[in-house]
Amino acid sequence: MRAHELREKSITELKARLKDEKKALQDMKFNRAIAGQLENPARVKMTRREIARLHTIITEKEQEESAG
């Protein structure tokens, strides 16, 4: 999902999505450790970037709420 699409969501929705992404990343790391390979290794990088994007947008929204 693109950043401008994420900015339209509420903080609660973003935090839920962040939780899901972290769980997915944990599962991928576990599968890589056990099986030694992943179906799509590039997905780990994409998931990490999505987590960072979500953290950034959540922080922006929280600062907007406290300032305004």
N, CA, C and O atoms as CSV, one atom per row, in Angstrom:
chain,resi,resn,atom,element,x,y,z
A,1,MET,N,N,0.846,-1.172,0.000
A,1,MET,CA,C,0.000,0.000,0.000
A,1,MET,C,C,0.895,1.241,0.000
A,1,MET,O,O,1.924,1.271,0.676
A,2,ARG,N,N,0.513,2.223,-0.734
A,2,ARG,CA,C,1.310,3.437,-0.857
A,2,ARG,C,C,1.106,4.330,0.359
A,2,ARG,O,O,0.107,4.214,1.068
A,3,ALA,N,N,2.066,5.222,0.589
A,3,ALA,CA,C,2.038,6.085,1.770
A,3,ALA,C,C,0.812,6.987,1.794
A,3,ALA,O,O,0.215,7.175,2.855
A,4,HIS,N,N,0.422,7.549,0.658
A,4,HIS,CA,C,-0.737,8.449,0.661
A,4,HIS,C,C,-2.024,7.690,0.976
A,4,HIS,O,O,-2.960,8.265,1.530
A,5,GLU,N,N,-2.079,6.410,0.630
A,5,GLU,CA,C,-3.240,5.597,0.979
A,5,GLU,C,C,-3.262,5.302,2.477
A,5,GLU,O,O,-4.326,5.256,3.094
A,6,LEU,N,N,-2.080,5.104,3.053
A,6,LEU,CA,C,-1.992,4.820,4.482
A,6,LEU,C,C,-2.341,6.050,5.323
A,6,LEU,O,O,-2.903,5.927,6.411
A,7,ARG,N,N,-2.003,7.227,4.813
A,7,ARG,CA,C,-2.277,8.457,5.569
A,7,ARG,C,C,-3.773,8.719,5.712
A,7,ARG,O,O,-4.184,9.477,6.591
A,8,GLU,N,N,-4.582,8.111,4.871
A,8,GLU,CA,C,-6.026,8.284,4.940
A,8,GLU,C,C,-6.662,7.428,6.040
A,8,GLU,O,O,-7.815,7.652,6.405
A,9,LYS,N,N,-5.931,6.463,6.562
A,9,LYS,CA,C,-6.458,5.557,7.578
A,9,LYS,C,C,-6.275,6.147,8.979
A,9,LYS,O,O,-5.471,7.056,9.184
A,10,SER,N,N,-7.030,5.616,9.926
A,10,SER,CA,C,-6.923,6.083,11.312
A,10,SER,C,C,-5.710,5.425,11.987
A,10,SER,O,O,-5.151,4.450,11.486
A,11,ILE,N,N,-5.327,5.981,13.125
A,11,ILE,CA,C,-4.191,5.443,13.872
A,11,ILE,C,C,-4.476,4.008,14.303
A,11,ILE,O,O,-3.581,3.163,14.268
A,12,THR,N,N,-5.702,3.729,14.704
A,12,THR,CA,C,-6.069,2.376,15.135
A,12,THR,C,C,-5.894,1.372,13.994
A,12,THR,O,O,-5.362,0.281,14.197
A,13,GLU,N,N,-6.340,1.745,12.803
A,13,GLU,CA,C,-6.185,0.864,11.643
A,13,GLU,C,C,-4.714,0.664,11.301
A,13,GLU,O,O,-4.295,-0.437,10.945
A,14,LEU,N,N,-3.934,1.735,11.412
A,14,LEU,CA,C,-2.502,1.642,11.107
A,14,LEU,C,C,-1.784,0.728,12.104
A,14,LEU,O,O,-0.925,-0.068,11.726
A,15,LYS,N,N,-2.150,0.853,13.377
A,15,LYS,CA,C,-1.514,0.007,14.392
A,15,LYS,C,C,-1.883,-1.458,14.202
A,15,LYS,O,O,-1.056,-2.340,14.434
A,16,ALA,N,N,-3.101,-1.722,13.788
A,16,ALA,CA,C,-3.508,-3.100,13.503
A,16,ALA,C,C,-2.726,-3.649,12.316
A,16,ALA,O,O,-2.272,-4.793,12.333
A,17,ARG,N,N,-2.574,-2.828,11.296
A,17,ARG,CA,C,-1.806,-3.247,10.111
A,17,ARG,C,C,-0.345,-3.481,10.477
A,17,ARG,O,O,0.273,-4.426,9.988
A,18,LEU,N,N,0.211,-2.622,11.337
A,18,LEU,CA,C,1.595,-2.777,11.794
A,18,LEU,C,C,1.767,-4.104,12.525
A,18,LEU,O,O,2.751,-4.812,12.310
A,19,LYS,N,N,0.827,-4.433,13.373
A,19,LYS,CA,C,0.872,-5.698,14.115
A,19,LYS,C,C,0.863,-6.882,13.145
A,19,LYS,O,O,1.618,-7.838,13.324
A,20,ASP,N,N,0.014,-6.819,12.124
A,20,ASP,CA,C,-0.060,-7.887,11.127
A,20,ASP,C,C,1.253,-8.021,10.352
A,20,ASP,O,O,1.727,-9.130,10.106
A,21,GLU,N,N,1.826,-6.897,9.976
A,21,GLU,CA,C,3.085,-6.919,9.213
A,21,GLU,C,C,4.228,-7.484,10.058
A,21,GLU,O,O,5.056,-8.244,9.555
A,22,LYS,N,N,4.274,-7.117,11.332
A,22,LYS,CA,C,5.318,-7.649,12.214
A,22,LYS,C,C,5.175,-9.154,12.378
A,22,LYS,O,O,6.172,-9.876,12.409
A,23,LYS,N,N,3.938,-9.630,12.485
A,23,LYS,CA,C,3.682,-11.063,12.605
A,23,LYS,C,C,4.123,-11.776,11.325
A,23,LYS,O,O,4.729,-12.845,11.385
A,24,ALA,N,N,3.820,-11.187,10.177
A,24,ALA,CA,C,4.217,-11.781,8.900
A,24,ALA,C,C,5.738,-11.858,8.782
A,24,ALA,O,O,6.279,-12.858,8.310
A,25,LEU,N,N,6.420,-10.804,9.212
A,25,LEU,CA,C,7.882,-10.794,9.160
A,25,LEU,C,C,8.458,-11.866,10.087
A,25,LEU,O,O,9.406,-12.563,9.723
A,26,GLN,N,N,7.891,-11.993,11.269
A,26,GLN,CA,C,8.345,-13.004,12.216
A,26,GLN,C,C,8.156,-14.413,11.624
A,26,GLN,O,O,9.030,-15.270,11.752
A,27,ASP,N,N,7.021,-14.633,10.986
A,27,ASP,CA,C,6.761,-15.935,10.359
A,27,ASP,C,C,7.754,-16.222,9.238
A,27,ASP,O,O,8.236,-17.346,9.099
A,28,MET,N,N,8.057,-15.201,8.438
A,28,MET,CA,C,9.018,-15.388,7.347
A,28,MET,C,C,10.402,-15.728,7.893
A,28,MET,O,O,11.078,-16.614,7.372
A,29,LYS,N,N,10.819,-15.023,8.941
A,29,LYS,CA,C,12.127,-15.298,9.532
A,29,LYS,C,C,12.172,-16.705,10.118
A,29,LYS,O,O,13.180,-17.402,9.997
A,30,PHE,N,N,11.077,-17.119,10.754
A,30,PHE,CA,C,11.007,-18.455,11.320
A,30,PHE,C,C,11.097,-19.512,10.216
A,30,PHE,O,O,11.846,-20.481,10.338
A,31,ASN,N,N,10.338,-19.323,9.152
A,31,ASN,CA,C,10.371,-20.279,8.047
A,31,ASN,C,C,11.738,-20.344,7.387
A,31,ASN,O,O,12.186,-21.415,6.976
A,32,ARG,N,N,12.395,-19.205,7.285
A,32,ARG,CA,C,13.732,-19.194,6.698
A,32,ARG,C,C,14.713,-19.952,7.586
A,32,ARG,O,O,15.591,-20.654,7.085
A,33,ALA,N,N,14.567,-19.813,8.898
A,33,ALA,CA,C,15.463,-20.489,9.829
A,33,ALA,C,C,15.225,-22.005,9.820
A,33,ALA,O,O,16.176,-22.784,9.891
A,34,ILE,N,N,13.980,-22.413,9.735
A,34,ILE,CA,C,13.649,-23.836,9.774
A,34,ILE,C,C,13.881,-24.512,8.421
A,34,ILE,O,O,14.584,-25.520,8.335
A,35,ALA,N,N,13.296,-23.959,7.383
A,35,ALA,CA,C,13.357,-24.590,6.064
A,35,ALA,C,C,14.635,-24.234,5.307
A,35,ALA,O,O,15.048,-24.961,4.404
A,36,GLY,N,N,15.255,-23.121,5.676
A,36,GLY,CA,C,16.468,-22.710,4.983
A,36,GLY,C,C,16.215,-21.896,3.729
A,36,GLY,O,O,17.156,-21.401,3.110
A,37,GLN,N,N,14.964,-21.753,3.352
A,37,GLN,CA,C,14.650,-20.960,2.169
A,37,GLN,C,C,13.223,-20.435,2.261
A,37,GLN,O,O,12.389,-20.957,3.001
A,38,LEU,N,N,12.973,-19.395,1.490
A,38,LEU,CA,C,11.644,-18.812,1.431
A,38,LEU,C,C,11.129,-18.901,0.003
A,38,LEU,O,O,11.903,-19.006,-0.949
A,39,GLU,N,N,9.819,-18.859,-0.127
A,39,GLU,CA,C,9.218,-18.876,-1.451
A,39,GLU,C,C,9.595,-17.600,-2.206
A,39,GLU,O,O,9.912,-17.646,-3.395
A,40,ASN,N,N,9.557,-16.456,-1.505
A,40,ASN,CA,C,9.891,-15.175,-2.120
A,40,ASN,C,C,10.776,-14.388,-1.147
A,40,ASN,O,O,10.249,-13.648,-0.316
A,41,PRO,N,N,12.087,-14.523,-1.225
A,41,PRO,CA,C,12.978,-13.858,-0.270
A,41,PRO,C,C,12.909,-12.329,-0.328
A,41,PRO,O,O,13.213,-11.669,0.666
A,42,ALA,N,N,12.522,-11.758,-1.454
A,42,ALA,CA,C,12.423,-10.301,-1.568
A,42,ALA,C,C,11.275,-9.760,-0.725
A,42,ALA,O,O,11.246,-8.572,-0.405
A,43,ARG,N,N,10.337,-10.618,-0.365
A,43,ARG,CA,C,9.191,-10.185,0.426
A,43,ARG,C,C,9.616,-9.742,1.831
A,43,ARG,O,O,8.950,-8.903,2.439
A,44,VAL,N,N,10.711,-10.294,2.349
A,44,VAL,CA,C,11.219,-9.883,3.660
A,44,VAL,C,C,11.573,-8.401,3.614
A,44,VAL,O,O,11.201,-7.640,4.507
A,45,LYS,N,N,12.282,-8.004,2.589
A,45,LYS,CA,C,12.683,-6.607,2.439
A,45,LYS,C,C,11.468,-5.702,2.278
A,45,LYS,O,O,11.416,-4.625,2.871
A,46,MET,N,N,10.496,-6.127,1.486
A,46,MET,CA,C,9.290,-5.331,1.283
A,46,MET,C,C,8.507,-5.181,2.588
A,46,MET,O,O,7.960,-4.114,2.867
A,47,THR,N,N,8.454,-6.240,3.379
A,47,THR,CA,C,7.736,-6.193,4.651
A,47,THR,C,C,8.434,-5.264,5.633
A,47,THR,O,O,7.778,-4.504,6.345
A,48,ARG,N,N,9.755,-5.319,5.675
A,48,ARG,CA,C,10.501,-4.425,6.567
A,48,ARG,C,C,10.268,-2.965,6.190
A,48,ARG,O,O,10.124,-2.111,7.065
A,49,ARG,N,N,10.231,-2.682,4.910
A,49,ARG,CA,C,9.973,-1.307,4.458
A,49,ARG,C,C,8.560,-0.863,4.807
A,49,ARG,O,O,8.339,0.289,5.181
A,50,GLU,N,N,7.609,-1.776,4.685
A,50,GLU,CA,C,6.227,-1.458,5.028
A,50,GLU,C,C,6.101,-1.154,6.525
A,50,GLU,O,O,5.372,-0.243,6.918
A,51,ILE,N,N,6.807,-1.910,7.346
A,51,ILE,CA,C,6.811,-1.660,8.791
A,51,ILE,C,C,7.382,-0.278,9.082
A,51,ILE,O,O,6.821,0.465,9.886
A,52,ALA,N,N,8.479,0.070,8.445
A,52,ALA,CA,C,9.085,1.388,8.642
A,52,ALA,C,C,8.145,2.496,8.184
A,52,ALA,O,O,8.026,3.526,8.847
A,53,ARG,N,N,7.479,2.288,7.053
A,53,ARG,CA,C,6.527,3.268,6.534
A,53,ARG,C,C,5.378,3.463,7.522
A,53,ARG,O,O,4.954,4.593,7.769
A,54,LEU,N,N,4.875,2.367,8.084
A,54,LEU,CA,C,3.782,2.450,9.055
A,54,LEU,C,C,4.218,3.193,10.320
A,54,LEU,O,O,3.475,4.026,10.839
A,55,HIS,N,N,5.430,2.889,10.820
A,55,HIS,CA,C,5.948,3.596,11.994
A,55,HIS,C,C,6.009,5.098,11.733
A,55,HIS,O,O,5.620,5.894,12.587
A,56,THR,N,N,6.491,5.482,10.569
A,56,THR,CA,C,6.624,6.891,10.220
A,56,THR,C,C,5.270,7.587,10.188
A,56,THR,O,O,5.119,8.676,10.741
A,57,ILE,N,N,4.303,6.977,9.554
A,57,ILE,CA,C,2.987,7.599,9.421
A,57,ILE,C,C,2.269,7.666,10.764
A,57,ILE,O,O,1.594,8.652,11.058
A,58,ILE,N,N,2.409,6.624,11.581
A,58,ILE,CA,C,1.808,6.644,12.921
A,58,ILE,C,C,2.395,7.784,13.743
A,58,ILE,O,O,1.666,8.504,14.424
A,59,THR,N,N,3.703,7.944,13.681
A,59,THR,CA,C,4.365,9.032,14.419
A,59,THR,C,C,3.875,10.387,13.930
A,59,THR,O,O,3.612,11.275,14.740
A,60,GLU,N,N,3.750,10.559,12.619
A,60,GLU,CA,C,3.257,11.829,12.065
A,60,GLU,C,C,1.850,12.125,12.577
A,60,GLU,O,O,1.564,13.245,12.999
A,61,LYS,N,N,0.983,11.134,12.540
A,61,LYS,CA,C,-0.397,11.332,12.971
A,61,LYS,C,C,-0.483,11.638,14.469
A,61,LYS,O,O,-1.286,12.477,14.878
A,62,GLU,N,N,0.327,10.977,15.284
A,62,GLU,CA,C,0.331,11.230,16.723
A,62,GLU,C,C,0.815,12.645,17.020
A,62,GLU,O,O,0.288,13.306,17.916
A,63,GLN,N,N,1.809,13.113,16.279
A,63,GLN,CA,C,2.298,14.485,16.471
A,63,GLN,C,C,1.248,15.500,16.044
A,63,GLN,O,O,1.103,16.541,16.685
A,64,GLU,N,N,0.519,15.217,14.983
A,64,GLU,CA,C,-0.552,16.121,14.541
A,64,GLU,C,C,-1.627,16.232,15.605
A,64,GLU,O,O,-2.136,17.322,15.867
A,65,GLU,N,N,-1.975,15.111,16.220
A,65,GLU,CA,C,-3.017,15.100,17.255
A,65,GLU,C,C,-2.582,15.904,18.479
A,65,GLU,O,O,-3.376,16.650,19.053
A,66,SER,N,N,-1.316,15.748,18.874
A,66,SER,CA,C,-0.851,16.439,20.076
A,66,SER,C,C,-0.661,17.938,19.806
A,66,SER,O,O,-0.804,18.752,20.719
A,67,ALA,N,N,-0.340,18.306,18.561
A,67,ALA,CA,C,-0.142,19.718,18.233
A,67,ALA,C,C,-1.463,20.442,17.964
A,67,ALA,O,O,-1.596,21.638,18.222
A,68,GLY,N,N,-2.421,19.705,17.448
A,68,GLY,CA,C,-3.638,20.378,17.015
A,68,GLY,C,C,-4.784,20.004,17.818
A,68,GLY,O,O,-5.891,20.488,17.578
